[in-house]
Amino acid sequence: MAKSQLSTVSPYSRYGLGEPQTVAFVQGWGMGHLTSSLRDPLNINYNNPASANSLRLTTLEMMGRTDFITQSSTGQTPVEQATSVFNYFALGIPVSEKYGLSFGFLPYTAVGYLNSEIINNQDIGDVYYFYSAKGGLNKAFLNQSYQLFKGLSLGIQLSYYFGSTDYEQNIRFDDPSLLGTKYLRNYLVSDINATYGIQYSYSFSELREFTAGAHLEQNNSLRSTYTESAYTLGTGRVLEIPRDTLVKINADGDFLLPNQFTVGGMYGVKHPDLKQYAWMAGADFRFGDWTNFSDFNGVSQGLTNSFGVSVGGEIHPKYAFSRLNRTRNFAANIRYRFGVYYDSSPVELRGQRITQSGITFGVGVPLRIKGLAPGEERSNIINLGLNYGARGTLNEGLIREEIVQVIFGVTLNDRWFIKYKYR
């Protein structure tokens, strides 16, 4: 079982690049992690760069979350833990009617766990095995998109990945006359990659629209510096006094990223008094080719292809229902989001595929703004969300995790570069 104050405590973060930290920005997160066809005038969609030119106001977004995790294993007492993470900071700018850009920073993956095992040896007594890791990858991105012709937008995301991950394996004995062993590995990653996106919107009428989208994160190698060391410990299982160094390695190499592809569609109905959709609903399908993934040493982790599906929607009651158009009811002016998702990860242990599924809810609460000058447009939204999910299984002695995520985000919209007129 795991105990840590890191951004993840899942033992499944040991595989691949770690546990994904920002699967979608706040609007898509509340809609079951929808990304490919999401195209909103006042919210940033980081995943599909083709959406960058959909913004109509300069948009600043940020989000954080707290996870409450219960880890269970057959025959063991469940362990409850909590972690918090800052998910992203991003700024989107509508440069022109056809061209837009957004950029920001986010944690991409996280690795964090502390597992232990005790094996009794009749000759030397108890042997203690400890496995731990901490770290992960961060990502800085720049999205750019251009409307090639009416309805069709192409986009590219340039990303810079960086981060460090430390792995540790430890063997200790109760007998202080026996030397323990510690094995340390560190990966320091620094490299760039690209994601390509496309979106096409078709209008059935002035207010009804369907958008199809897709984005591909290409297969690429990430440069890495690798450090490995091992040494003996001349004490019992509690105190640690390093003695003889067994191995010391410093080298450069590469991680191989998988191809990851997402495709989906979104149908929405607009309102003449609103820039955004009055309501919308959509679905995504995700696929990742992890069969060729390898670590620094070119060693395959035996991963398989991953896939996932998401279904979700958003509704603004004041504009979705004609009888509420003139209401002053505050609840009717909140944007409500909901969704479900299912992901089959590339990890398969003891014949069991590790899957994750969940249900999401979210709200966008508008804040009242006073004193706008002529020509000014501004909106401030507080985003709250709740996600309940489960990952793993109790079969074959594995670990099942029940996860409750509480999400808090802020979306600020403002019109920049106003040309004032006087008379």
N, C-alpha and C positions, 0 to 999 in steps of 0.2 A: 504494500500500500504506500501511498505517497504523502509526504508532508513538506510543504514549501510555501514561500511567500512570492513565488514567481508569477508571471502572467498566465501560466498554465501549470497544472499538476498532473496531467494525464500521462500514464505510462505509454500510451499509443503515440505520443509526440516523439518517441524515439525513432520512428520510421520516416523515410522520405526526408522532406525538408523540415518536418515538424508540424505542429498544429496550426492551420490557417487562423489568422487573427482578425482580418477585416474582409469578410466574404462579400460585403456590399456596404454602400453608404446608407445613411439612416432611413431614407425613404424606401429603398429596395429591401433593407433588412426587415422592416416591418411588414413587407409584402411577401414573406417567405423566401427572401434572398433573391428576388428577381433582379436581373441586370441587363440582359441583352437588348431588349426592346424598350426599356424605360427611357422616356424622352420628355423631360419636364422643364418648363420655362424658368422655374424658380428653385430647382434642386439639382445638385451635381450628381451625375452618374459616372463614377470613376472607372468602373469596369469596362464599359464600352466607350472607347474614345470618340466614336462617331457622334455621340450625343453632345459633345462640347459646344456645338453651335446652336443648340436648342435654347440656351439661356437668353432671357430678354432683359435681365437686370444683373448687375455685378453681384455675385453670390459668395458669401463666406460661410463655410460650414465646419463644424467640429463635433466630435462625439466621443463619449467614453462609456464604459460599462463595468458592472460588477457581476461576477459569476459565483453562484452558490452551487457547490458540487457535492454529491453523495456518491461515494465509491463503495461498491459491494463485491464480495467474492464468496463463493460457497465455503461455509465453515468458518468465516471470519466476521468479526464485528464491523459493521459499516463505518466508514470514516467520512466525516463532514468537513468541508473546507470552503474557503472563500478567496477569490482573487479579484483584482481590479486592474484595468488596462485602459490607457488612452488610445482610442482606435484611429483617429485621423484628424488632420487639419488640412483644409483645402480652400482654394480661392478660384472662382470661375469668372471669366470676363467675356462678355459679348462684344467682340471687336467690330463686327459688322453684321449685316443681315445674313451673310452666308458663311462667315468665318468666326469661330470661337475657340477659346482655349481655357484650360483649367490646369492647375498644378497644386501639389501638396505633398504631404509626408504621412506615412503610416507604418505601423509594425506589420510585417508581411506574414511571418511564421514565428512560432515560439516553441522552445524545447524546455521542459522542466519536469523533473520527477526525482524521487528518492525511493528506490525499491530495495528490500532486504530479504534475505533467505538464510535460514539456519539449517545446517545438515549435521547430524550426529555421526561421528566416526568412532567406532568402538576402540580404536587404538590411541587416538589423540584427543578425543572429546569433541565438543561442539566447534564447528567451523562456520564463521559468519561471512556472508557474501553481501556486499553493498554495491548498488548500481545507481549512479546519479548523473544528472546533466542539467545545464542551465544555459540560456542564451537564445539565439534565433536570428532571423533576417529582418532588416528594415528596408523600406522602399521609398524613394523620392521619385515622383512621376510628373510628366508634362503631357497633357492631352491636347491634341489639335484636331479640328475637324473642319471640313469644307463641304458646302452644298454643291454637288456637281451639277445637278439640275433639279427642278422642282420635285421634292419628295425624297431624293436620294442624297445621302450624306456619307462621306468616307472619313475615316479618322485613323490616327496613329498615336500610340502612347510610347514615349521614350522613358525608360525606367532605369534608375540606378539602385542596385541592390548592395547592401553592406550590412555587416554584422559579424558577431563572433559567438561560437558555441563551444562549451567545455564539457567533455565527457569524462567520467571517472568510474573506475572499477577497483574494488577494494576487497581483500581477503584478510581476515583476522582470526586469531586463535585465542582460546582462554589461557592456554599454557604460555606464559611469557618467555619461555625458552625457545619458542618457535617463531621464526621470522614471518611476518605478514608481507603482503605485496600490494603496492598501489600502482595502477596503470592509468595514465592521463593522456587525453587527446584534446587538441584545440584546433578548430577550423576558423580561419579569418577570411571572410568572403568580401570581394569588392569587384563589381563588374556591372555592365549595362545589358539591357535586353529591350525588345520591342513587342508591343501588342497591336494588332490590326483590327479595326472594326468597321462595320457597315450597318446602316439603318435605312429603311425605305418606308415612307408614310403615304398611305392612300386615303383620300377623303371621300367618303360616301356622300357627304353633304357638307354644308358649311360648318357643322358642329360635330359630325360623327367621323371618326378616324381610326384606321388600323395601322399599326406599325410593326414591321418585322425587323429583327436585328440579329447580328451574330458578331462574335469577336473571338480572335485566336491569339493566344500567347505562344509564341513560337519556341520550338526546341532550341536550346542554346547552352553553351558551356559557361559556367561562372568561375572566374579565376579565384583560386583559394591558396592561402598559405597554411601549411599543415605543420603542427608541432606535436611530437609524441615523446613521452618519457615514461620510464618505469623504474621503481626502486623498492628496496626492501625496507621493512619497518621492524625495528628491534624492540618490540614491546607487546603488551596484550591488546585486547580489542578496544580499549578506551583511549589510552594515551597513544600518541603518534610521534615517533622519533625517527626521521629518515636516516638510512645507513648507506647501503651500497646502491649506486645507480646502475641499472641493468641495461638500459637502452636510452638513447637520446637522438631524435631525428628532427631536422628542420628541412622542409622542402616546399616546392610550389607545385600546384596541380589544378584540377578542374572538377567541379560538380556538373553533372549533366541534367539540365531542366527537362521536364516532359512537355510535349505538346498538349495544351489544354484548350478545348473548344466549347463554346456555349452558343446556342441558337434558341430563339423564342419569338413570341408574338404578343402584342398588347392591343386591346380594343378599348377605346375611350370615347366619352361624350363630353363636349365642352359646353360652356355657357357664355352667352355674348358679353356678360359683365365680368368675366373672369379670365385671366390669362391661362390658368391651369385647367385640367379636366375636372368636370363636376363629379364624374366617377370613371374608373378604369379597372380592367381586370386582364390578367395575362398569365403566361406559363413559359417556363424555361426548361431546356434539357442541356446537361453538362456531360462532357466526356474528357478523360485524361489518359494519355498513353504513358503509363509509368513502367512499362515492361523493360524499357532501355535505361531507366534511371540507374545511375551508379554514383558511388561516393568518390572521395578524393583518390583512392587507390584503384579506381576502376572496378571495384567489387560491387556486383549487383546485390540488392537487398531482397530479391525474390518477390518484388511487388507485381501486382497485376493491374489491368486497366480499371479505372474508376469511372463511375457515372452517377448522375443525380438528376432529380426533377424538382421543380418548384412551381407552385400555383398560388396566386395571391391577387389582391386588389386594394383599391383605395376609394373612399367615397367622401364627398363634402355635402352633407345633407341639405344645407341652405340652398345650394344650387342644383342638387340632384333631384329635389322634389319641388315642384312649382308652388305648392301651397306654403312652403317655408321661405320663399324668396324674400319676403318683406319682414320676416320675423326678427326679433331682437334677442331671441333665445341664444345664449352663449354656447350651449352644447351643440346647436345646429351649425355653428360656424367653425367647429373643430373638424379637422381631417382625420378620418378613421382608416387604419390600415390593418390588414389581416392576411394570413397566408400559412401554407404548410410546405414542408420540404422533406426530401429523403435523399440520402447520399450513401452510396456503397464505396467505401474507401479502397485504396489499392493494397491495404494491409490484410493479409490472411495468415492467421496463427492457429496451429493445431487443427487445421481443416475447417476453421471457422472464419468466414468473412466478417470483418469489423464494419458495421454499418452505423449510421446516425440518422435520426429522424426527429422532427419536432413541429411545433406550431408557434406562430408568431402573432403578436398584436402590437399596434402602435397608434399613437395620436400625434397630430401636429396642432399645437395650441397657439393661436395668434395673440400677439400682444398689441394693445392699442397704442397708436402713435398720434401725437398731436403736433400742431404747428408746422405743417409742411408748407414750404414755399411753392408758388406757382411753377408747375413743370416737374416738381419733385415726385418721385415714387419710391416708397420704402416699405418694407415689411420685416417684422421680427417674429420668428416662430420658435417655440420651445417644443422639442420632440422627445416624447417619452415612449418607451417600448418594453415589452416583456416577451421572452422567448423561453419555452419549456421544451427540452429535448432529452434524448437518451442515446447513449453510444456504448457499443460493446455488448458482451454477452456473459452469462454465468456458466455457459457450457465449457467443458474441458479445462476447468480451473482458471478461466480468464476473468477479467474485471468488467463489471457493468457500471457505467457512470450516468447518473441522472443530473441534469444541468438546468438551473434556472438563471437566466440572464436578465438583469435590469439595465435598461439603456437610457442614457440621457444625452441629448444633443441640442445644438443651437444652429439655426439657419437665419442668416441676416442678408436681406436683399436691399440694394440701393441703386439708383440710377446715377452713373458717373458722367462727367463731361457734359453737363447741361449748358446749352448755349442760351443765355438769358437775353431777352429782348426788352427794350425800354422805349417809352414814348412820352 
